[in-house]
Amino acid sequence: MDKRTGGIIATAATALFCGCPGLFTCLAGVATAAGGGTFTSDILGTSSSGQVPSWAGFAGICLGLLLVAIPVAVGFFTLRRPKEAMVGEVPPTS
C-alpha cells in the first residue's frame, strides 16, 4: 500500500468518525443557540423543565466546526503532493 492509498483511507475514516458527528453537533448547536433546546428532568419524584442556555449552543457550534476541520486537515496533509526539488540546477547570481 503506497502513501496515497493510506492517505485516502485516513481521510475517509476521519470523515466518517469525525466529520459526520461534527456536522450533526454543529446543527444541534445552531438549533440550541436559536432557542430550540429544552429539557425535562424527573429526579426522585421532582420534575422540572426549562430551556438550555444559548452558550451551550455556541459551544456545540465550535465543537462541531473543530470536528469538521479534522478530516479537512488530514486530507490536506496526507494527499498533497510535495514540491519537487530542483536537482542540478543552480540559481543565477547577480
PyMOL Python script that loads the backbone (N, CA, C, O; Angstrom):
from pymol import cmd

cmd.read_pdbstr("""\
ATOM      1  N   MET A   1       0.854  -1.173   0.000  1.00  0.00           N
ATOM      2  CA  MET A   1       0.000   0.000   0.000  1.00  0.00           C
ATOM      3  C   MET A   1       0.901   1.238   0.000  1.00  0.00           C
ATOM      4  O   MET A   1       1.781   1.371   0.850  1.00  0.00           O
ATOM      5  N   ASP A   2       0.678   2.124  -0.941  1.00  0.00           N
ATOM      6  CA  ASP A   2       1.508   3.322  -1.016  1.00  0.00           C
ATOM      7  C   ASP A   2       0.947   4.432  -0.136  1.00  0.00           C
ATOM      8  O   ASP A   2      -0.110   4.284   0.477  1.00  0.00           O
ATOM      9  N   LYS A   3       1.669   5.538  -0.087  1.00  0.00           N
ATOM     10  CA  LYS A   3       1.273   6.651   0.778  1.00  0.00           C
ATOM     11  C   LYS A   3      -0.063   7.262   0.361  1.00  0.00           C
ATOM     12  O   LYS A   3      -0.853   7.683   1.206  1.00  0.00           O
ATOM     13  N   ARG A   4      -0.301   7.306  -0.923  1.00  0.00           N
ATOM     14  CA  ARG A   4      -1.546   7.922  -1.411  1.00  0.00           C
ATOM     15  C   ARG A   4      -2.766   7.113  -0.973  1.00  0.00           C
ATOM     16  O   ARG A   4      -3.768   7.686  -0.546  1.00  0.00           O
ATOM     17  N   THR A   5      -2.686   5.800  -1.076  1.00  0.00           N
ATOM     18  CA  THR A   5      -3.805   4.948  -0.641  1.00  0.00           C
ATOM     19  C   THR A   5      -4.035   5.080   0.856  1.00  0.00           C
ATOM     20  O   THR A   5      -5.178   5.144   1.310  1.00  0.00           O
ATOM     21  N   GLY A   6      -2.953   5.120   1.623  1.00  0.00           N
ATOM     22  CA  GLY A   6      -3.082   5.318   3.072  1.00  0.00           C
ATOM     23  C   GLY A   6      -3.710   6.647   3.410  1.00  0.00           C
ATOM     24  O   GLY A   6      -4.490   6.745   4.357  1.00  0.00           O
ATOM     25  N   GLY A   7      -3.376   7.684   2.639  1.00  0.00           N
ATOM     26  CA  GLY A   7      -3.974   8.998   2.857  1.00  0.00           C
ATOM     27  C   GLY A   7      -5.453   9.016   2.552  1.00  0.00           C
ATOM     28  O   GLY A   7      -6.233   9.657   3.256  1.00  0.00           O
ATOM     29  N   ILE A   8      -5.843   8.310   1.498  1.00  0.00           N
ATOM     30  CA  ILE A   8      -7.263   8.244   1.144  1.00  0.00           C
ATOM     31  C   ILE A   8      -8.039   7.496   2.226  1.00  0.00           C
ATOM     32  O   ILE A   8      -9.138   7.908   2.598  1.00  0.00           O
ATOM     33  N   ILE A   9      -7.478   6.409   2.726  1.00  0.00           N
ATOM     34  CA  ILE A   9      -8.142   5.645   3.789  1.00  0.00           C
ATOM     35  C   ILE A   9      -8.244   6.476   5.057  1.00  0.00           C
ATOM     36  O   ILE A   9      -9.286   6.474   5.713  1.00  0.00           O
ATOM     37  N   ALA A  10      -7.173   7.190   5.417  1.00  0.00           N
ATOM     38  CA  ALA A  10      -7.196   8.029   6.617  1.00  0.00           C
ATOM     39  C   ALA A  10      -8.212   9.155   6.480  1.00  0.00           C
ATOM     40  O   ALA A  10      -8.911   9.482   7.440  1.00  0.00           O
ATOM     41  N   THR A  11      -8.297   9.745   5.306  1.00  0.00           N
ATOM     42  CA  THR A  11      -9.259  10.820   5.085  1.00  0.00           C
ATOM     43  C   THR A  11     -10.692  10.303   5.167  1.00  0.00           C
ATOM     44  O   THR A  11     -11.553  10.945   5.768  1.00  0.00           O
ATOM     45  N   ALA A  12     -10.946   9.147   4.565  1.00  0.00           N
ATOM     46  CA  ALA A  12     -12.300   8.571   4.619  1.00  0.00           C
ATOM     47  C   ALA A  12     -12.680   8.186   6.044  1.00  0.00           C
ATOM     48  O   ALA A  12     -13.819   8.396   6.462  1.00  0.00           O
ATOM     49  N   ALA A  13     -11.734   7.627   6.788  1.00  0.00           N
ATOM     50  CA  ALA A  13     -12.027   7.224   8.173  1.00  0.00           C
ATOM     51  C   ALA A  13     -12.300   8.434   9.059  1.00  0.00           C
ATOM     52  O   ALA A  13     -13.233   8.413   9.862  1.00  0.00           O
ATOM     53  N   THR A  14     -11.495   9.491   8.923  1.00  0.00           N
ATOM     54  CA  THR A  14     -11.746  10.674   9.745  1.00  0.00           C
ATOM     55  C   THR A  14     -13.024  11.396   9.321  1.00  0.00           C
ATOM     56  O   THR A  14     -13.695  12.012  10.150  1.00  0.00           O
ATOM     57  N   ALA A  15     -13.359  11.323   8.038  1.00  0.00           N
ATOM     58  CA  ALA A  15     -14.621  11.923   7.602  1.00  0.00           C
ATOM     59  C   ALA A  15     -15.805  11.183   8.207  1.00  0.00           C
ATOM     60  O   ALA A  15     -16.805  11.793   8.585  1.00  0.00           O
ATOM     61  N   LEU A  16     -15.683   9.859   8.296  1.00  0.00           N
ATOM     62  CA  LEU A  16     -16.770   9.060   8.865  1.00  0.00           C
ATOM     63  C   LEU A  16     -16.880   9.247  10.376  1.00  0.00           C
ATOM     64  O   LEU A  16     -17.978   9.419  10.907  1.00  0.00           O
ATOM     65  N   PHE A  17     -15.737   9.212  11.068  1.00  0.00           N
ATOM     66  CA  PHE A  17     -15.762   9.222  12.526  1.00  0.00           C
ATOM     67  C   PHE A  17     -15.671  10.606  13.153  1.00  0.00           C
ATOM     68  O   PHE A  17     -15.992  10.764  14.331  1.00  0.00           O
ATOM     69  N   CYS A  18     -15.243  11.612  12.396  1.00  0.00           N
ATOM     70  CA  CYS A  18     -15.170  12.974  12.932  1.00  0.00           C
ATOM     71  C   CYS A  18     -16.066  13.944  12.162  1.00  0.00           C
ATOM     72  O   CYS A  18     -16.746  14.774  12.764  1.00  0.00           O
ATOM     73  N   GLY A  19     -16.067  13.841  10.852  1.00  0.00           N
ATOM     74  CA  GLY A  19     -16.814  14.799  10.033  1.00  0.00           C
ATOM     75  C   GLY A  19     -18.320  14.693  10.194  1.00  0.00           C
ATOM     76  O   GLY A  19     -19.000  15.700  10.391  1.00  0.00           O
ATOM     77  N   CYS A  20     -18.842  13.476  10.112  1.00  0.00           N
ATOM     78  CA  CYS A  20     -20.299  13.292  10.238  1.00  0.00           C
ATOM     79  C   CYS A  20     -20.813  13.671  11.627  1.00  0.00           C
ATOM     80  O   CYS A  20     -21.787  14.418  11.720  1.00  0.00           O
ATOM     81  N   PRO A  21     -20.193  13.182  12.722  1.00  0.00           N
ATOM     82  CA  PRO A  21     -20.650  13.655  14.037  1.00  0.00           C
ATOM     83  C   PRO A  21     -20.471  15.160  14.216  1.00  0.00           C
ATOM     84  O   PRO A  21     -21.259  15.801  14.911  1.00  0.00           O
ATOM     85  N   GLY A  22     -19.440  15.724  13.592  1.00  0.00           N
ATOM     86  CA  GLY A  22     -19.232  17.164  13.687  1.00  0.00           C
ATOM     87  C   GLY A  22     -20.352  17.952  13.031  1.00  0.00           C
ATOM     88  O   GLY A  22     -20.785  18.979  13.553  1.00  0.00           O
ATOM     89  N   LEU A  23     -20.823  17.468  11.880  1.00  0.00           N
ATOM     90  CA  LEU A  23     -21.945  18.147  11.221  1.00  0.00           C
ATOM     91  C   LEU A  23     -23.203  18.098  12.078  1.00  0.00           C
ATOM     92  O   LEU A  23     -23.903  19.102  12.211  1.00  0.00           O
ATOM     93  N   PHE A  24     -23.493  16.937  12.659  1.00  0.00           N
ATOM     94  CA  PHE A  24     -24.684  16.821  13.498  1.00  0.00           C
ATOM     95  C   PHE A  24     -24.552  17.644  14.779  1.00  0.00           C
ATOM     96  O   PHE A  24     -25.535  18.224  15.241  1.00  0.00           O
ATOM     97  N   THR A  25     -23.358  17.702  15.353  1.00  0.00           N
ATOM     98  CA  THR A  25     -23.135  18.526  16.539  1.00  0.00           C
ATOM     99  C   THR A  25     -23.309  20.002  16.207  1.00  0.00           C
ATOM    100  O   THR A  25     -23.883  20.760  16.990  1.00  0.00           O
ATOM    101  N   CYS A  26     -22.815  20.400  15.053  1.00  0.00           N
ATOM    102  CA  CYS A  26     -22.951  21.790  14.627  1.00  0.00           C
ATOM    103  C   CYS A  26     -24.427  22.152  14.390  1.00  0.00           C
ATOM    104  O   CYS A  26     -24.875  23.228  14.786  1.00  0.00           O
ATOM    105  N   LEU A  27     -25.160  21.267  13.758  1.00  0.00           N
ATOM    106  CA  LEU A  27     -26.588  21.528  13.534  1.00  0.00           C
ATOM    107  C   LEU A  27     -27.367  21.589  14.849  1.00  0.00           C
ATOM    108  O   LEU A  27     -28.239  22.442  15.016  1.00  0.00           O
ATOM    109  N   ALA A  28     -27.057  20.694  15.774  1.00  0.00           N
ATOM    110  CA  ALA A  28     -27.711  20.731  17.083  1.00  0.00           C
ATOM    111  C   ALA A  28     -27.329  21.998  17.841  1.00  0.00           C
ATOM    112  O   ALA A  28     -28.154  22.565  18.557  1.00  0.00           O
ATOM    113  N   GLY A  29     -26.085  22.444  17.688  1.00  0.00           N
ATOM    114  CA  GLY A  29     -25.666  23.688  18.323  1.00  0.00           C
ATOM    115  C   GLY A  29     -26.399  24.889  17.775  1.00  0.00           C
ATOM    116  O   GLY A  29     -26.765  25.795  18.524  1.00  0.00           O
ATOM    117  N   VAL A  30     -26.617  24.904  16.467  1.00  0.00           N
ATOM    118  CA  VAL A  30     -27.368  26.002  15.856  1.00  0.00           C
ATOM    119  C   VAL A  30     -28.803  26.012  16.384  1.00  0.00           C
ATOM    120  O   VAL A  30     -29.343  27.071  16.702  1.00  0.00           O
ATOM    121  N   ALA A  31     -29.410  24.848  16.475  1.00  0.00           N
ATOM    122  CA  ALA A  31     -30.788  24.762  16.985  1.00  0.00           C
ATOM    123  C   ALA A  31     -30.860  25.204  18.448  1.00  0.00           C
ATOM    124  O   ALA A  31     -31.806  25.884  18.844  1.00  0.00           O
ATOM    125  N   THR A  32     -29.872  24.823  19.242  1.00  0.00           N
ATOM    126  CA  THR A  32     -29.862  25.200  20.654  1.00  0.00           C
ATOM    127  C   THR A  32     -29.600  26.693  20.815  1.00  0.00           C
ATOM    128  O   THR A  32     -30.242  27.348  21.636  1.00  0.00           O
ATOM    129  N   ALA A  33     -28.666  27.236  20.042  1.00  0.00           N
ATOM    130  CA  ALA A  33     -28.364  28.668  20.134  1.00  0.00           C
ATOM    131  C   ALA A  33     -29.542  29.517  19.686  1.00  0.00           C
ATOM    132  O   ALA A  33     -29.716  30.642  20.156  1.00  0.00           O
ATOM    133  N   ALA A  34     -30.351  28.981  18.776  1.00  0.00           N
ATOM    134  CA  ALA A  34     -31.523  29.716  18.302  1.00  0.00           C
ATOM    135  C   ALA A  34     -32.699  29.630  19.268  1.00  0.00           C
ATOM    136  O   ALA A  34     -33.747  30.226  19.016  1.00  0.00           O
ATOM    137  N   GLY A  35     -32.543  28.907  20.357  1.00  0.00           N
ATOM    138  CA  GLY A  35     -33.601  28.829  21.362  1.00  0.00           C
ATOM    139  C   GLY A  35     -34.459  27.595  21.263  1.00  0.00           C
ATOM    140  O   GLY A  35     -35.512  27.530  21.897  1.00  0.00           O
ATOM    141  N   GLY A  36     -34.045  26.616  20.491  1.00  0.00           N
ATOM    142  CA  GLY A  36     -34.845  25.410  20.312  1.00  0.00           C
ATOM    143  C   GLY A  36     -34.536  24.305  21.291  1.00  0.00           C
ATOM    144  O   GLY A  36     -35.145  23.237  21.219  1.00  0.00           O
ATOM    145  N   GLY A  37     -33.606  24.526  22.206  1.00  0.00           N
ATOM    146  CA  GLY A  37     -33.229  23.464  23.133  1.00  0.00           C
ATOM    147  C   GLY A  37     -33.997  23.546  24.436  1.00  0.00           C
ATOM    148  O   GLY A  37     -33.906  24.541  25.155  1.00  0.00           O
ATOM    149  N   THR A  38     -34.753  22.506  24.742  1.00  0.00           N
ATOM    150  CA  THR A  38     -35.461  22.430  26.018  1.00  0.00           C
ATOM    151  C   THR A  38     -35.116  21.117  26.693  1.00  0.00           C
ATOM    152  O   THR A  38     -34.666  20.172  26.044  1.00  0.00           O
ATOM    153  N   PHE A  39     -35.326  21.065  27.984  1.00  0.00           N
ATOM    154  CA  PHE A  39     -35.066  19.826  28.708  1.00  0.00           C
ATOM    155  C   PHE A  39     -36.165  19.592  29.739  1.00  0.00           C
ATOM    156  O   PHE A  39     -36.805  20.528  30.216  1.00  0.00           O
ATOM    157  N   THR A  40     -36.361  18.340  30.063  1.00  0.00           N
ATOM    158  CA  THR A  40     -37.231  17.946  31.165  1.00  0.00           C
ATOM    159  C   THR A  40     -36.474  16.944  32.005  1.00  0.00           C
ATOM    160  O   THR A  40     -35.723  16.125  31.476  1.00  0.00           O
ATOM    161  N   SER A  41     -36.663  17.004  33.296  1.00  0.00           N
ATOM    162  CA  SER A  41     -35.996  16.051  34.175  1.00  0.00           C
ATOM    163  C   SER A  41     -36.968  15.587  35.246  1.00  0.00           C
ATOM    164  O   SER A  41     -37.858  16.324  35.668  1.00  0.00           O
ATOM    165  N   ASP A  42     -36.778  14.369  35.668  1.00  0.00           N
ATOM    166  CA  ASP A  42     -37.582  13.779  36.736  1.00  0.00           C
ATOM    167  C   ASP A  42     -36.634  13.010  37.628  1.00  0.00           C
ATOM    168  O   ASP A  42     -36.275  11.871  37.332  1.00  0.00           O
ATOM    169  N   ILE A  43     -36.229  13.635  38.723  1.00  0.00           N
ATOM    170  CA  ILE A  43     -35.269  13.036  39.638  1.00  0.00           C
ATOM    171  C   ILE A  43     -35.952  12.835  40.988  1.00  0.00           C
ATOM    172  O   ILE A  43     -36.338  13.798  41.650  1.00  0.00           O
ATOM    173  N   LEU A  44     -36.093  11.583  41.383  1.00  0.00           N
ATOM    174  CA  LEU A  44     -36.670  11.203  42.675  1.00  0.00           C
ATOM    175  C   LEU A  44     -38.021  11.859  42.925  1.00  0.00           C
ATOM    176  O   LEU A  44     -38.300  12.346  44.021  1.00  0.00           O
ATOM    177  N   GLY A  45     -38.842  11.863  41.904  1.00  0.00           N
ATOM    178  CA  GLY A  45     -40.191  12.389  42.043  1.00  0.00           C
ATOM    179  C   GLY A  45     -40.311  13.882  41.832  1.00  0.00           C
ATOM    180  O   GLY A  45     -41.426  14.404  41.808  1.00  0.00           O
ATOM    181  N   THR A  46     -39.215  14.579  41.679  1.00  0.00           N
ATOM    182  CA  THR A  46     -39.251  16.011  41.433  1.00  0.00           C
ATOM    183  C   THR A  46     -39.014  16.244  39.943  1.00  0.00           C
ATOM    184  O   THR A  46     -37.969  15.875  39.407  1.00  0.00           O
ATOM    185  N   SER A  47     -39.974  16.848  39.296  1.00  0.00           N
ATOM    186  CA  SER A  47     -39.829  17.077  37.862  1.00  0.00           C
ATOM    187  C   SER A  47     -39.681  18.563  37.592  1.00  0.00           C
ATOM    188  O   SER A  47     -40.245  19.405  38.291  1.00  0.00           O
ATOM    189  N   SER A  48     -38.910  18.859  36.562  1.00  0.00           N
ATOM    190  CA  SER A  48     -38.731  20.246  36.152  1.00  0.00           C
ATOM    191  C   SER A  48     -38.476  20.275  34.653  1.00  0.00           C
ATOM    192  O   SER A  48     -38.179  19.251  34.038  1.00  0.00           O
ATOM    193  N   SER A  49     -38.595  21.447  34.086  1.00  0.00           N
ATOM    194  CA  SER A  49     -38.314  21.632  32.669  1.00  0.00           C
ATOM    195  C   SER A  49     -37.776  23.043  32.485  1.00  0.00           C
ATOM    196  O   SER A  49     -37.947  23.908  33.344  1.00  0.00           O
ATOM    197  N   GLY A  50     -37.128  23.255  31.358  1.00  0.00           N
ATOM    198  CA  GLY A  50     -36.574  24.582  31.096  1.00  0.00           C
ATOM    199  C   GLY A  50     -35.936  24.633  29.730  1.00  0.00           C
ATOM    200  O   GLY A  50     -36.066  23.713  28.923  1.00  0.00           O
ATOM    201  N   GLN A  51     -35.242  25.731  29.489  1.00  0.00           N
ATOM    202  CA  GLN A  51     -34.591  25.945  28.209  1.00  0.00           C
ATOM    203  C   GLN A  51     -33.076  25.868  28.404  1.00  0.00           C
ATOM    204  O   GLN A  51     -32.530  26.398  29.371  1.00  0.00           O
ATOM    205  N   VAL A  52     -32.422  25.205  27.474  1.00  0.00           N
ATOM    206  CA  VAL A  52     -30.967  25.091  27.503  1.00  0.00           C
ATOM    207  C   VAL A  52     -30.390  26.461  27.169  1.00  0.00           C
ATOM    208  O   VAL A  52     -30.855  27.114  26.235  1.00  0.00           O
ATOM    209  N   PRO A  53     -29.375  26.909  27.924  1.00  0.00           N
ATOM    210  CA  PRO A  53     -28.810  28.233  27.645  1.00  0.00           C
ATOM    211  C   PRO A  53     -28.150  28.298  26.261  1.00  0.00           C
ATOM    212  O   PRO A  53     -27.648  27.299  25.746  1.00  0.00           O
ATOM    213  N   SER A  54     -28.166  29.486  25.682  1.00  0.00           N
ATOM    214  CA  SER A  54     -27.638  29.631  24.326  1.00  0.00           C
ATOM    215  C   SER A  54     -26.138  29.433  24.267  1.00  0.00           C
ATOM    216  O   SER A  54     -25.619  29.085  23.206  1.00  0.00           O
ATOM    217  N   TRP A  55     -25.407  29.642  25.376  1.00  0.00           N
ATOM    218  CA  TRP A  55     -23.963  29.428  25.356  1.00  0.00           C
ATOM    219  C   TRP A  55     -23.642  27.960  25.080  1.00  0.00           C
ATOM    220  O   TRP A  55     -22.602  27.652  24.498  1.00  0.00           O
ATOM    221  N   ALA A  56     -24.515  27.069  25.487  1.00  0.00           N
ATOM    222  CA  ALA A  56     -24.291  25.648  25.186  1.00  0.00           C
ATOM    223  C   ALA A  56     -24.422  25.392  23.687  1.00  0.00           C
ATOM    224  O   ALA A  56     -23.731  24.531  23.142  1.00  0.00           O
ATOM    225  N   GLY A  57     -25.289  26.122  23.029  1.00  0.00           N
ATOM    226  CA  GLY A  57     -25.415  26.009  21.577  1.00  0.00           C
ATOM    227  C   GLY A  57     -24.179  26.527  20.860  1.00  0.00           C
ATOM    228  O   GLY A  57     -23.714  25.919  19.896  1.00  0.00           O
ATOM    229  N   PHE A  58     -23.646  27.654  21.333  1.00  0.00           N
ATOM    230  CA  PHE A  58     -22.431  28.198  20.721  1.00  0.00           C
ATOM    231  C   PHE A  58     -21.241  27.268  20.945  1.00  0.00           C
ATOM    232  O   PHE A  58     -20.391  27.127  20.066  1.00  0.00           O
ATOM    233  N   ALA A  59     -21.176  26.642  22.100  1.00  0.00           N
ATOM    234  CA  ALA A  59     -20.114  25.656  22.353  1.00  0.00           C
ATOM    235  C   ALA A  59     -20.263  24.458  21.414  1.00  0.00           C
ATOM    236  O   ALA A  59     -19.265  23.921  20.935  1.00  0.00           O
ATOM    237  N   GLY A  60     -21.490  24.040  21.150  1.00  0.00           N
ATOM    238  CA  GLY A  60     -21.726  22.949  20.205  1.00  0.00           C
ATOM    239  C   GLY A  60     -21.326  23.314  18.784  1.00  0.00           C
ATOM    240  O   GLY A  60     -20.802  22.479  18.045  1.00  0.00           O
ATOM    241  N   ILE A  61     -21.573  24.557  18.404  1.00  0.00           N
ATOM    242  CA  ILE A  61     -21.155  25.007  17.075  1.00  0.00           C
ATOM    243  C   ILE A  61     -19.638  24.969  16.952  1.00  0.00           C
ATOM    244  O   ILE A  61     -19.107  24.489  15.951  1.00  0.00           O
ATOM    245  N   CYS A  62     -18.940  25.470  17.964  1.00  0.00           N
ATOM    246  CA  CYS A  62     -17.470  25.471  17.935  1.00  0.00           C
ATOM    247  C   CYS A  62     -16.921  24.051  17.907  1.00  0.00           C
ATOM    248  O   CYS A  62     -15.995  23.761  17.150  1.00  0.00           O
ATOM    249  N   LEU A  63     -17.478  23.169  18.717  1.00  0.00           N
ATOM    250  CA  LEU A  63     -17.029  21.781  18.736  1.00  0.00           C
ATOM    251  C   LEU A  63     -17.295  21.110  17.396  1.00  0.00           C
ATOM    252  O   LEU A  63     -16.455  20.358  16.902  1.00  0.00           O
ATOM    253  N   GLY A  64     -18.442  21.371  16.812  1.00  0.00           N
ATOM    254  CA  GLY A  64     -18.777  20.794  15.518  1.00  0.00           C
ATOM    255  C   GLY A  64     -17.842  21.265  14.423  1.00  0.00           C
ATOM    256  O   GLY A  64     -17.423  20.466  13.585  1.00  0.00           O
ATOM    257  N   LEU A  65     -17.503  22.555  14.412  1.00  0.00           N
ATOM    258  CA  LEU A  65     -16.576  23.072  13.408  1.00  0.00           C
ATOM    259  C   LEU A  65     -15.181  22.487  13.588  1.00  0.00           C
ATOM    260  O   LEU A  65     -14.485  22.225  12.607  1.00  0.00           O
ATOM    261  N   LEU A  66     -14.773  22.283  14.825  1.00  0.00           N
ATOM    262  CA  LEU A  66     -13.481  21.651  15.087  1.00  0.00           C
ATOM    263  C   LEU A  66     -13.465  20.214  14.570  1.00  0.00           C
ATOM    264  O   LEU A  66     -12.484  19.781  13.967  1.00  0.00           O
ATOM    265  N   LEU A  67     -14.535  19.486  14.802  1.00  0.00           N
ATOM    266  CA  LEU A  67     -14.611  18.105  14.324  1.00  0.00           C
ATOM    267  C   LEU A  67     -14.657  18.036  12.799  1.00  0.00           C
ATOM    268  O   LEU A  67     -14.117  17.097  12.213  1.00  0.00           O
ATOM    269  N   VAL A  68     -15.281  19.000  12.154  1.00  0.00           N
ATOM    270  CA  VAL A  68     -15.323  19.017  10.693  1.00  0.00           C
ATOM    271  C   VAL A  68     -13.953  19.383  10.119  1.00  0.00           C
ATOM    272  O   VAL A  68     -13.596  18.930   9.032  1.00  0.00           O
ATOM    273  N   ALA A  69     -13.189  20.196  10.840  1.00  0.00           N
ATOM    274  CA  ALA A  69     -11.870  20.619  10.355  1.00  0.00           C
ATOM    275  C   ALA A  69     -10.851  19.483  10.374  1.00  0.00           C
ATOM    276  O   ALA A  69      -9.875  19.528   9.626  1.00  0.00           O
ATOM    277  N   ILE A  70     -11.053  18.472  11.206  1.00  0.00           N
ATOM    278  CA  ILE A  70     -10.085  17.372  11.311  1.00  0.00           C
ATOM    279  C   ILE A  70      -9.955  16.608   9.994  1.00  0.00           C
ATOM    280  O   ILE A  70      -8.828  16.443   9.528  1.00  0.00           O
ATOM    281  N   PRO A  71     -11.029  16.132   9.363  1.00  0.00           N
ATOM    282  CA  PRO A  71     -10.845  15.436   8.087  1.00  0.00           C
ATOM    283  C   PRO A  71     -10.275  16.330   6.982  1.00  0.00           C
ATOM    284  O   PRO A  71      -9.546  15.856   6.111  1.00  0.00           O
ATOM    285  N   VAL A  72     -10.608  17.609   7.022  1.00  0.00           N
ATOM    286  CA  VAL A  72     -10.054  18.527   6.029  1.00  0.00           C
ATOM    287  C   VAL A  72      -8.540  18.614   6.190  1.00  0.00           C
ATOM    288  O   VAL A  72      -7.802  18.569   5.206  1.00  0.00           O
ATOM    289  N   ALA A  73      -8.080  18.738   7.435  1.00  0.00           N
ATOM    290  CA  ALA A  73      -6.635  18.820   7.689  1.00  0.00           C
ATOM    291  C   ALA A  73      -5.940  17.501   7.344  1.00  0.00           C
ATOM    292  O   ALA A  73      -4.856  17.505   6.761  1.00  0.00           O
ATOM    293  N   VAL A  74      -6.552  16.386   7.699  1.00  0.00           N
ATOM    294  CA  VAL A  74      -5.948  15.086   7.380  1.00  0.00           C
ATOM    295  C   VAL A  74      -5.856  14.907   5.872  1.00  0.00           C
ATOM    296  O   VAL A  74      -4.834  14.444   5.365  1.00  0.00           O
ATOM    297  N   GLY A  75      -6.890  15.262   5.163  1.00  0.00           N
ATOM    298  CA  GLY A  75      -6.863  15.164   3.710  1.00  0.00           C
ATOM    299  C   GLY A  75      -5.828  16.077   3.088  1.00  0.00           C
ATOM    300  O   GLY A  75      -5.154  15.696   2.132  1.00  0.00           O
ATOM    301  N   PHE A  76      -5.696  17.275   3.621  1.00  0.00           N
ATOM    302  CA  PHE A  76      -4.721  18.214   3.068  1.00  0.00           C
ATOM    303  C   PHE A  76      -3.292  17.714   3.274  1.00  0.00           C
ATOM    304  O   PHE A  76      -2.481  17.731   2.349  1.00  0.00           O
ATOM    305  N   PHE A  77      -2.992  17.269   4.494  1.00  0.00           N
ATOM    306  CA  PHE A  77      -1.618  16.886   4.794  1.00  0.00           C
ATOM    307  C   PHE A  77      -1.235  15.519   4.236  1.00  0.00           C
ATOM    308  O   PHE A  77      -0.055  15.274   3.986  1.00  0.00           O
ATOM    309  N   THR A  78      -2.190  14.632   4.036  1.00  0.00           N
ATOM    310  CA  THR A  78      -1.830  13.311   3.521  1.00  0.00           C
ATOM    311  C   THR A  78      -1.937  13.202   2.009  1.00  0.00           C
ATOM    312  O   THR A  78      -1.282  12.346   1.415  1.00  0.00           O
ATOM    313  N   LEU A  79      -2.741  14.040   1.367  1.00  0.00           N
ATOM    314  CA  LEU A  79      -2.950  13.911  -0.065  1.00  0.00           C
ATOM    315  C   LEU A  79      -2.240  14.968  -0.903  1.00  0.00           C
ATOM    316  O   LEU A  79      -2.291  14.912  -2.132  1.00  0.00           O
ATOM    317  N   ARG A  80      -1.589  15.919  -0.269  1.00  0.00           N
ATOM    318  CA  ARG A  80      -0.891  16.933  -1.055  1.00  0.00           C
ATOM    319  C   ARG A  80       0.378  16.350  -1.657  1.00  0.00           C
ATOM    320  O   ARG A  80       0.975  15.415  -1.124  1.00  0.00           O
ATOM    321  N   ARG A  81       0.754  16.910  -2.739  1.00  0.00           N
ATOM    322  CA  ARG A  81       1.986  16.485  -3.401  1.00  0.00           C
ATOM    323  C   ARG A  81       3.095  17.457  -3.019  1.00  0.00           C
ATOM    324  O   ARG A  81       2.948  18.667  -3.192  1.00  0.00           O
ATOM    325  N   PRO A  82       4.198  16.936  -2.502  1.00  0.00           N
ATOM    326  CA  PRO A  82       5.294  17.846  -2.127  1.00  0.00           C
ATOM    327  C   PRO A  82       5.949  18.449  -3.368  1.00  0.00           C
ATOM    328  O   PRO A  82       5.955  17.854  -4.445  1.00  0.00           O
ATOM    329  N   LYS A  83       6.487  19.620  -3.184  1.00  0.00           N
ATOM    330  CA  LYS A  83       7.171  20.272  -4.296  1.00  0.00           C
ATOM    331  C   LYS A  83       8.436  19.489  -4.621  1.00  0.00           C
ATOM    332  O   LYS A  83       9.200  19.116  -3.730  1.00  0.00           O
ATOM    333  N   GLU A  84       8.639  19.253  -5.883  1.00  0.00           N
ATOM    334  CA  GLU A  84       9.820  18.504  -6.288  1.00  0.00           C
ATOM    335  C   GLU A  84      11.031  19.422  -6.271  1.00  0.00           C
ATOM    336  O   GLU A  84      10.986  20.536  -6.794  1.00  0.00           O
ATOM    337  N   ALA A  85      12.093  18.956  -5.679  1.00  0.00           N
ATOM    338  CA  ALA A  85      13.311  19.759  -5.576  1.00  0.00           C
ATOM    339  C   ALA A  85      14.009  19.797  -6.929  1.00  0.00           C
ATOM    340  O   ALA A  85      14.040  18.807  -7.659  1.00  0.00           O
ATOM    341  N   MET A  86      14.555  20.932  -7.239  1.00  0.00           N
ATOM    342  CA  MET A  86      15.299  21.070  -8.481  1.00  0.00           C
ATOM    343  C   MET A  86      16.690  20.495  -8.265  1.00  0.00           C
ATOM    344  O   MET A  86      17.472  21.040  -7.486  1.00  0.00           O
ATOM    345  N   VAL A  87      17.002  19.415  -8.939  1.00  0.00           N
ATOM    346  CA  VAL A  87      18.287  18.759  -8.775  1.00  0.00           C
ATOM    347  C   VAL A  87      19.222  19.202  -9.891  1.00  0.00           C
ATOM    348  O   VAL A  87      18.870  19.131 -11.068  1.00  0.00           O
ATOM    349  N   GLY A  88      20.407  19.655  -9.523  1.00  0.00           N
ATOM    350  CA  GLY A  88      21.411  20.004 -10.502  1.00  0.00           C
ATOM    351  C   GLY A  88      21.303  21.403 -11.071  1.00  0.00           C
ATOM    352  O   GLY A  88      22.162  21.808 -11.853  1.00  0.00           O
ATOM    353  N   GLU A  89      20.289  22.147 -10.710  1.00  0.00           N
ATOM    354  CA  GLU A  89      20.146  23.493 -11.210  1.00  0.00           C
ATOM    355  C   GLU A  89      20.607  24.482 -10.148  1.00  0.00           C
ATOM    356  O   GLU A  89      20.214  24.400  -8.984  1.00  0.00           O
ATOM    357  N   VAL A  90      21.433  25.398 -10.566  1.00  0.00           N
ATOM    358  CA  VAL A  90      21.947  26.425  -9.666  1.00  0.00           C
ATOM    359  C   VAL A  90      21.262  27.744 -10.039  1.00  0.00           C
ATOM    360  O   VAL A  90      21.240  28.115 -11.212  1.00  0.00           O
ATOM    361  N   PRO A  91      20.706  28.451  -9.057  1.00  0.00           N
ATOM    362  CA  PRO A  91      20.051  29.711  -9.392  1.00  0.00           C
ATOM    363  C   PRO A  91      21.087  30.739  -9.872  1.00  0.00           C
ATOM    364  O   PRO A  91      22.233  30.723  -9.424  1.00  0.00           O
ATOM    365  N   PRO A  92      20.683  31.620 -10.776  1.00  0.00           N
ATOM    366  CA  PRO A  92      21.635  32.622 -11.287  1.00  0.00           C
ATOM    367  C   PRO A  92      22.023  33.614 -10.203  1.00  0.00           C
ATOM    368  O   PRO A  92      21.217  33.958  -9.339  1.00  0.00           O
ATOM    369  N   THR A  93      23.270  34.069 -10.262  1.00  0.00           N
ATOM    370  CA  THR A  93      23.743  35.087  -9.311  1.00  0.00           C
ATOM    371  C   THR A  93      23.879  36.408 -10.029  1.00  0.00           C
ATOM    372  O   THR A  93      24.091  36.446 -11.241  1.00  0.00           O
ATOM    373  N   SER A  94      23.759  37.468  -9.301  1.00  0.00           N
ATOM    374  CA  SER A  94      23.858  38.774  -9.946  1.00  0.00           C
ATOM    375  C   SER A  94      25.170  39.451  -9.649  1.00  0.00           C
ATOM    376  O   SER A  94      25.412  40.562 -10.119  1.00  0.00           O
TER     377      SER A  94
END
""", "prot")
cmd.dss("prot")
cmd.show_as("cartoon", "prot")
cmd.util.cbc("prot")
cmd.orient("prot")
